[in-house]
Amino acid sequence: MSTRNRELKTGKLPGTLLQNLIESITLGSRVRGNDGRLLVGPGVGEDAAHILFGENTLLAKTDPITFATDRIGWYAVNVNANDIAVAGGTPKWFLATLMMPPGSTEGEVRDIFGQIGEAAYEIGVQLAGGHTEVTPAVTQPLICGFMLGEAPTSRTVSASGARPGDGVILTKGIAIEGTSILANECRDELVQAGISMSEINAASEFLTDPGISVLKDAQTVLAAGGVTAMHDPTEGGLATALHELAFASNVDIVVDDSAVNVLPICRKICDALKIDPWGLISSGALLATVQPDYQDAVVTALRVAGIDAGVIGRVEPLTNGETGPSVGIRQDQSTSPTPIATFERDELARYFETVAS
């Protein structure tokens, strides 16, 4: 069967397909319209575009919010701001395309705009424009956000800078966002599985505590020095983010399973719903590679700032040029690594589709 007729699953496009599509478009644009100012363009693992703009670099990112509906406006600002932050920049201007289904009320739209305003105020971002409409093309509110930020060109960071010997640092813990969504959307199922209401309520507040923003995390890492790459684990969880980082930097990565923080409530909810937290959407965690001489200082700086963090692994030289970058996992530093799990789509999308069927 032709791959053109292959049905795609919900969630991110497969990385190989996405890379092929990007290459098919950018091949021509490298010749036409190339004024040399696009420093970092589209690529698997890259969180934002870097555009030389005067003495600084303009950072640009667009990301939709399709899962969370209760605080969709707040989500949209913070998720897009995260990708500017991991590029080494300061989020500045936010635009949003908001699509509402037929039957939506003025009050619902006002609530979403209020959430956008609240989130923008919290991180010092201005609403710069956008578009709104009611359309039968959607069955629930959908926001496609677009964030612009800036940074001194010498301080920008991309996902392609990791080098062999670097330490791999993770902040907060994995699946913060996914745990919160599951707690909000699957209360009945979790109660039936024996999860207490107090635990469900606590997990539902993960959006703000420990929080899905990594703005402070990224700023702290940058100030401590030695950072070579940063990445924002979102759809596909930490496992996918590690693969994307390895691909972007053309390196292997080895991670110690015992060093990765899976928050207890996250583990409990994932076990109850038969979900693997390693493949669950993980906004709120920052993944950074740091020169070995700096990694202890970076972890210390994060902890002083009130952000839980630890070294979870190491960047290794590429071992197989034919198969490409790989990510291995081991139980601890005394055991040999095995290939890390791969996820065709985020565990959240898989779970909801399974329940719906």
C-alpha positions in Angstrom: 0.0 0.0 0.0 1.3 3.4 -0.9 2.4 5.5 2.1 0.2 8.3 0.8 -2.8 6.2 1.8 -1.5 5.3 5.2 -3.9 6.6 7.9 -2.2 8.8 10.4 -2.9 8.5 14.1 -3.9 11.4 16.4 -1.1 13.5 17.8 2.2 14.6 16.4 3.3 13.5 12.9 5.9 10.7 13.0 9.3 12.3 13.2 10.6 10.7 9.9 7.6 12.0 8.0 7.9 15.4 9.5 11.5 15.7 8.6 10.8 14.6 5.1 8.1 17.2 4.7 10.3 19.9 6.1 13.1 19.1 3.8 10.8 19.0 0.8 9.7 22.6 1.5 12.9 24.2 2.7 15.0 22.9 -0.2 13.5 25.5 -2.5 13.4 28.3 0.1 17.1 27.9 0.7 17.6 29.3 -2.9 14.6 31.7 -3.2 13.9 34.2 -0.4 17.0 33.4 1.6 18.4 36.6 3.0 20.6 34.8 5.5 18.8 35.9 8.6 17.0 32.6 9.4 19.6 31.2 11.8 17.5 28.2 13.0 14.6 27.0 10.9 12.2 24.1 11.1 13.5 20.8 12.3 12.6 17.8 14.5 13.4 18.8 18.0 13.8 22.5 17.4 11.4 24.5 19.6 11.5 27.9 17.9 12.7 29.7 14.8 15.7 32.0 15.3 15.7 35.1 13.0 18.5 37.7 13.1 16.9 41.0 13.7 19.3 43.9 14.1 21.6 43.3 17.0 19.3 40.7 18.6 17.6 37.4 17.5 13.9 37.3 17.1 12.4 34.0 18.3 9.1 32.8 16.9 6.9 29.8 17.9 3.4 28.6 17.1 1.6 25.8 19.0 -2.0 24.7 19.2 -3.9 23.7 22.3 -6.2 20.8 21.5 -6.5 18.7 24.7 -7.2 21.1 27.6 -10.4 23.0 27.5 -10.9 24.3 31.1 -8.0 26.8 31.0 -7.3 26.7 27.3 -6.3 30.4 27.1 -3.9 30.2 30.0 -2.4 27.0 28.5 -1.9 28.6 25.1 0.2 31.5 26.5 2.4 29.4 28.7 3.0 26.5 26.3 4.2 28.9 23.6 6.2 30.9 26.0 8.0 27.7 27.1 9.4 27.3 23.6 10.8 30.8 23.5 12.4 30.3 26.9 14.2 27.1 25.9 15.6 29.0 22.9 17.3 31.3 25.4 14.9 34.2 24.9 12.3 36.3 26.7 8.7 35.9 25.6 7.3 39.3 24.5 4.3 39.3 22.1 1.5 36.8 21.8 -1.0 36.3 19.0 -3.9 33.8 19.0 -6.3 32.3 16.6 -9.3 31.2 18.6 -11.9 28.9 17.0 -15.2 28.2 18.8 -17.8 25.6 17.9 -21.4 26.5 17.0 -23.4 27.1 20.2 -20.6 28.8 22.0 -21.7 31.7 24.2 -20.3 35.1 24.7 -19.4 34.2 28.3 -17.3 31.3 27.2 -15.3 33.5 24.8 -14.9 36.2 27.5 -13.6 33.5 29.9 -10.9 32.4 27.4 -9.8 36.0 26.7 -9.6 36.5 30.5 -7.3 33.5 30.8 -5.1 34.8 28.0 -4.9 38.1 29.8 -4.1 36.6 33.1 -1.3 34.4 31.8 0.1 37.2 29.7 0.2 39.5 32.7 1.9 36.9 34.9 4.9 36.5 32.6 5.0 40.1 31.2 3.7 39.3 27.6 1.6 41.6 25.5 -1.3 40.4 23.4 -0.3 41.6 19.9 -3.1 40.4 17.7 -4.9 37.3 16.4 -8.2 36.1 15.0 -11.5 34.7 16.5 -14.4 32.9 14.9 -17.2 30.5 15.5 -17.0 27.6 13.0 -18.5 24.1 12.5 -14.9 23.0 11.7 -14.3 22.4 15.4 -16.3 20.6 18.1 -14.6 22.2 21.0 -12.6 25.4 21.6 -9.3 25.4 19.8 -6.5 27.9 20.1 -3.4 28.2 17.9 -1.0 30.4 19.7 1.9 32.3 18.2 4.6 33.8 20.5 7.4 36.1 19.6 10.4 36.7 21.9 13.9 38.1 21.7 17.4 37.4 22.9 20.9 38.6 22.4 22.2 36.5 19.5 25.2 35.2 21.6 22.8 33.8 24.2 20.4 31.9 22.1 20.2 28.1 22.5 18.9 25.4 20.2 18.2 21.7 20.5 21.2 21.0 18.1 24.0 22.0 20.5 24.4 18.9 22.7 27.9 17.5 22.7 29.4 14.2 23.9 30.3 14.4 27.5 27.5 16.8 28.4 25.3 16.0 31.4 21.6 15.7 30.8 19.5 17.6 33.3 15.8 17.4 34.0 13.7 19.8 36.1 10.6 19.1 38.2 9.6 15.7 36.9 7.9 14.1 34.0 4.2 14.1 32.8 3.2 17.1 34.9 0.8 18.4 32.2 -0.5 14.9 31.3 -1.2 14.1 34.9 -3.2 17.3 35.4 -5.3 16.7 32.2 -6.0 13.1 33.3 -7.0 14.2 36.8 -9.4 16.8 35.3 -10.9 14.7 32.5 -11.0 11.2 34.1 -12.2 11.7 37.6 -14.8 9.0 37.6 -12.4 6.4 36.1 -9.7 7.3 38.7 -12.2 7.1 41.6 -13.3 3.7 40.4 -9.6 2.7 40.3 -9.2 3.6 43.9 -7.5 7.0 43.7 -8.7 9.3 46.4 -10.5 12.6 45.6 -7.8 14.5 47.5 -5.1 13.0 45.3 -7.1 13.7 42.1 -7.6 17.3 43.2 -3.9 17.7 44.0 -3.0 16.3 40.6 -5.5 18.6 38.8 -3.5 21.6 40.3 -0.2 20.4 38.7 -0.8 23.1 36.1 0.4 25.7 38.6 2.2 23.5 41.2 4.7 22.4 40.2 3.5 24.2 37.1 3.8 23.8 33.3 5.9 26.9 32.8 9.6 26.4 32.3 10.4 30.1 31.9 12.1 30.3 35.3 13.8 27.0 34.8 15.4 28.1 31.5 16.4 31.5 32.8 18.1 29.9 35.8 20.0 27.4 33.6 21.2 30.1 31.3 22.4 32.3 34.2 24.3 29.4 35.7 26.3 28.8 32.5 27.5 25.9 30.4 24.2 25.1 28.7 24.6 23.6 25.2 21.0 22.7 24.4 17.5 22.9 25.8 14.3 21.2 24.9 10.7 21.4 26.0 9.2 17.9 26.5 5.6 18.0 25.2 3.7 15.5 23.2 5.2 12.0 23.4 6.7 12.8 26.8 10.3 12.6 28.0 11.1 9.6 25.8 10.1 11.4 22.6 11.9 14.6 23.8 15.1 12.6 24.3 14.9 11.1 20.8 14.2 14.6 19.3 17.2 16.1 21.2 19.5 13.3 20.1 18.3 13.6 16.5 18.7 17.4 16.5 22.3 17.2 17.9 23.3 14.0 16.0 24.4 12.2 19.2 23.5 9.3 21.4 22.0 9.8 24.9 22.1 7.4 27.8 19.7 8.0 30.7 19.6 6.4 34.2 16.0 5.3 34.9 16.5 5.6 38.6 17.4 9.3 38.3 14.2 10.3 36.4 11.7 11.9 38.8 8.2 10.4 38.3 6.0 12.2 40.8 4.2 9.7 43.1 0.7 10.9 42.1 1.6 10.8 38.5 2.8 7.2 38.9 -0.4 6.3 40.7 -2.7 7.8 38.1 -0.7 6.3 35.2 -0.8 2.9 36.8 -4.6 3.1 37.3 -5.2 4.0 33.7 -2.5 1.7 32.2 -0.5 4.7 30.8 3.3 4.9 30.5 4.4 8.2 32.1 7.5 8.2 29.8 5.3 8.8 26.8 2.8 11.2 28.4 2.8 14.9 27.5 5.3 16.6 29.8 5.1 20.4 29.7 6.5 21.7 33.0 9.8 19.8 32.7 12.9 21.3 31.2 15.4 19.1 29.4 18.9 20.6 29.2 22.4 19.5 28.3 25.2 21.1 30.1 29.0 21.0 29.9 30.3 18.5 32.5 32.2 21.2 34.4 29.0 23.2 34.9 26.4 20.5 35.6 26.7 20.5 39.4 26.5 24.3 39.5 23.4 24.3 37.3 21.6 21.7 39.5 22.5 23.7 42.6 21.3 27.0 41.0 18.0 25.4 40.1 17.5 24.0 43.6 18.3 27.3 45.2 15.6 28.8 42.9 13.2 26.3 44.3 13.1 24.1 41.2 13.7 20.4 41.7 16.4 19.1 39.3 18.9 16.4 38.8 21.3 14.9 36.3 19.6 12.0 34.6 22.1 11.0 32.0 24.9 11.8 29.6 25.4 12.7 26.0 27.5 10.1 24.1 29.2 10.1 20.7 27.1 8.8 17.8 27.9 5.0 17.6 26.1 4.0 14.5 26.0 6.5 11.6 23.8 4.2 9.5 20.9 3.9 12.0 21.4 7.4 13.4 21.1 8.8 16.9 19.9 6.6 19.7 18.6 6.9 23.2 19.4 4.2 25.8 18.2 3.6 29.3 19.7 1.7 32.1 18.6 1.0 35.7 21.6 2.7 37.1 25.2 3.6 36.2 26.3 0.0 36.9 24.1 -1.6 34.2 24.3 -1.6 30.4 21.7 0.5 28.5 18.9 -0.9 26.4 16.9 1.1 23.8 14.4 3.4 25.4 10.7 3.0 24.5 9.4 4.8 21.5 5.8 6.1 21.3 4.0 6.5 18.0 1.8 9.1 19.6 1.3 10.6 23.0 -0.1 8.3 25.7 -2.9 10.8 26.3 -4.1 10.6 22.7 -3.8 6.8 22.8 -5.8 6.6 26.0 -8.6 8.9 25.0 -8.9 7.2 21.6 -9.0 3.8 23.3 -11.7 4.9 25.7 -13.8 6.5 22.9 -13.7 3.2 20.9 
